[in-house]
Amino acid sequence: MKIDQARVLLTGATGGIGQAIAKELLARGAAVLLSGRSPAKLAALARQLGGPSSLPERIHWHAADLDDPAALAALRDAAAEWRTNVLINNAGTPSFGRFESFGAEHMEQVLRTNLLAPMRLTQALLPALRRQPRAQVIQVGSALGRIGLPGYSVYSASKFGLRGFAEALRRELRGSTVRVQYLGPRSTRTGFNDARVDAYNRATGTAVDTPESVALALVALIESEAAERFLGMPEKLAVRLNGAVPQWLDGAFDKHRASLNPIPLETPT
Ligand SMILES: NC(=O)c1ccc[n+]([C@@H]2O[C@H](COP(=O)([O-])OP(=O)(O)OC[C@H]3O[C@@H](n4cnc5c(N)ncnc54)[C@H](OP(=O)(O)O)[C@@H]3O)[C@@H](O)[C@H]2O)c1
């Protein structure tokens, strides 16, 4: 779809990547319904993005905690009224650390926000999307939705799940007017990553992208209607190799494992 024909519902609009996506979409003529949890942050963002002209017909916002079914239903209604034809499931929550350090509540929270919420919102919005001549649903996943790395067990579970969901639904809706797509950014400089992740990235030589480069990739994904897109050449290759022969890569992440924390690692028997 051409961007100036897109009427977008963007979740996670107040975050680092969300703000860059909103800016890029608006600059290219899309209409954007911004969503996040904080009305104050959304109102400020809408003002900032609208500039002096305020573009009231192309920017609107609706606050919703996507983990709350009633709030999600209200967002669905606002999105239907907006005549949304592009849903971008971008909201997400981080998880990083040794698997043994996570409590059940944390694991449930990550899966709820990163996997169940986009599934529920996609399902809730499908009838309205089907009423549009053409529609697209973009799941913002991660390279870690194709490659599991030490430190990202719970996060990868959520993003692998999201990718599986996107792939199955894309095939289920093939031949319909709704296209399902998956974007896999690599590490990106936003508030999502804390000092521990920055240290891990430095220790392992992990490349870190800007949110603006993720926004450009997302815009290209909307225009191309490709099934999925990953950022970064080494990551693209690793994703392919990992898909074909994952065990070949098992030894490639010892540096990542070692940099998780200074606890001596057990020697596998
Ligand atoms: N940054 C990275 O390294 C990276 C790499 C690959 C993929 N990604 C993915 O890219 C997406 C955006 O990440 P980001 O870096 O922009 O993160 P971010 O700056 O932390 O922003 C997260 C966004 O998600 C929203 N959010 C979180 N929980 C929510 C909930 N329960 N209900 C509604 N909104 C909720 C936040 O809204 P509030 O304003 O209400 O907090 C915020 O707008 C995520 O899906 C992430 O997994 C990030």
The ligand as a Gaussian input file, in Angstrom:
#p B3LYP/6-31G(d) Opt

LIG

0 1
 N       14.647000      -1.419000      21.228000
 C       15.100000      -2.577000      20.759000
 O       16.278000      -2.943000      20.915000
 C       14.169000      -3.478000      19.967000
 C       14.739000      -4.439000      19.105000
 C       13.901000      -5.270000      18.394000
 C       12.530000      -5.169000      18.523000
 N       11.998000      -4.243000      19.371000
 C       10.538000      -4.182000      19.498000
 O       10.096000      -2.921000      19.014000
 C        8.911000      -2.522000      19.700000
 C        9.068000      -1.107000      20.224000
 O       10.200000      -1.071000      21.093000
 P       10.855000       0.283000      21.621000
 O       12.316000       0.083000      21.596000
 O       10.268000       1.454000      20.960000
 O       10.386000       0.232000      23.164000
 P       10.022000       1.410000      24.185000
 O       10.714000       2.651000      23.835000
 O       10.209000       0.834000      25.553000
 O        8.440000       1.615000      23.940000
 C        7.523000       0.609000      24.278000
 C        6.136000       1.089000      23.886000
 O        5.191000       0.034000      24.173000
 C        4.130000       0.578000      24.958000
 N        3.600000      -0.424000      25.877000
 C        4.284000      -1.271000      26.689000
 N        3.429000      -2.042000      27.378000
 C        2.169000      -1.682000      26.988000
 C        0.863000      -2.104000      27.347000
 N        0.645000      -3.059000      28.276000
 N       -0.200000      -1.511000      26.747000
 C       -0.009000      -0.537000      25.829000
 N        1.206000      -0.089000      25.448000
 C        2.280000      -0.649000      26.027000
 C        4.778000       1.743000      25.720000
 O        3.756000       2.641000      26.120000
 P        3.848000       3.575000      27.438000
 O        4.216000       4.938000      26.968000
 O        2.482000       3.494000      27.986000
 O        4.909000       2.955000      28.335000
 C        5.689000       2.323000      24.656000
 O        4.935000       3.159000      23.796000
 C        8.683000      -3.573000      20.790000
 O        7.709000      -4.507000      20.340000
 C       10.036000      -4.266000      20.914000
 O        9.898000      -5.602000      21.361000
 C       12.786000      -3.384000      20.091000

